[in-house]
Amino acid sequence: MKPKQIDNSQGRLFQQRLSSQLNPSHELYKLSKIIEWEYFEKEFSGLFIENNGASAKPIRLVVGLIMLQQMNGYSDEGAVDEWVENPYWQFFCGYDYLQWIKPIDPSSLSRWRGRLGKDGVEKILQSTIKTALKEGAVSARSLSRVIADTTVMEKNITFPTDAKLYYNGIKALVRIAKNNDLVLRQTYTFLSKTALRKSAQYVHARQMKRAARERKRLKTYLGRVYRDIKSKLVSNPILFTIHEPVLEIISKVLSQTKESKDKVYSIHEPHVECIAKGKVHKKYEFGCKVSLVITHKDGLALSVQAIHGNPYDGHTLKDVLKNSEKLSGVKIKEAFVDKGYRGHSVKEIEIHISGKKRGLTTWLYKKINRRQAIEPQISHMKNEGKLGRNFLKGRFGDVLNATLCGVGHNLKLIKRKLFQPMRFGLNLKTA
């Protein structure tokens, strides 16, 4: 059914309204007044059908929770718990009376994200851009000059080694057998755990031949369990169809070598890519590449896209700039990028690549030199937001998490610029 509406029209005899108790100068209080909640009601109400099932939770509640979660870097459970404890969070989500119970199950946020999809979260990001523009946090002119860069959004997986892959593969297959009442000849549960521990100990002691022997033993165990369970599943076409993706992943793990391409680095996240960004402290990162576009002057995120396949940065520039123009509604005139974008195919927009020093005016030299301003913005998204480690499953989760990180970043920027003007030395409106 259609989502419920939050009704604050009826007064309560023994309870005061939050609007009369909370500090009207608080940042969240003010922020809740400038966001166009009616826009979300109009856009997302079409995701539901009439007269079928129970009524969905109010759209403002869910969208507000998602915004607050991204602004503070909370998990689903942490966001719901904080909502109960924080009256400003409740007021931000449209409630004018204090609530004592959880408004939503944390797992419902995951289902709502799946329902919103890529287009839905981009609409939320687009709304933050329009709010910043309408309230004067950024100017329309600043949206035409941007900085673009890429980073790696790591997935929530352990650092992959062959021994751990083999061990996790055995656990996954034994779990399938247990859930479907399949009797295996041998599960190797205890032996594989012992082999994994010995492998780690030998590597730590630099006894590589012994470690290789334990890895080979683990691979043998995995192969035996894989062939055993596959032979039992073949006789049941329905079960085989259900578990065929896992069997394909295990088969790829058994066949891949050091020189193989498109290797599997995680059993539960097989799409994870190994990306080398040239960092001294972290040679390889496992996740996916994320392309960001922010305004040159203010740092407002216009586009945050997850890009799979580890493409060359220059080949991604045209699409991300086009996406930025779609969300902001402003034609981009200039873009400032690093040397990783050499060889791009953008013709309509003037692209300035860092490192050039000759033949530049002082003004343009300063603008190019400011390209590195995107680096601290990325750092804030990773350390304070949720770009540093993605807990959402699959490639679809990569797309959602990246865009939602841009939502949280923009809301924090709006909150600082409009409601903390002394930090910027500005004289902006505070009402």
Secondary structure, 3 states (H helix, E strand, C coil): CCCCCCCCCCCCCCCCCHHHCCCCCCHHHHHHHHCCHHHHHHHHHHHCCCCCCCCCCCHHHHHHHHHHHHHHCCCHHHHHHHHHHCHHHHHHCCCCCCCCCCCCCHHHHHHHHHHHHHHHHHHHHHHHHHHHHHHCCCCCCHHHEEEEEEEEEEECCCCCCHHHHHHHHHHHHHHHHHHCCCCCCCCCHHHHHHHHHHHHHHHHCCCHHHHHHHHHHHHHHHHHHHHHHHHHHHCCHHHHHHHHHHHHHHHHHHHCCCCCCCCCCCCCCCCCEEECCCCCCCCCEEEEEEEEEEECCCCCEEEEEEECCCCCHHHHHHHHHHHHHHHHCCCCCEEEECHHHCCCCCCCCEEEECCCCCCCCHHHHHHHHHHHHHHHHHHHHHHCCCCCEECCCHHHHHHHHHHHHHHHHHHHHHHHHHHCHHHCCCCCCCC
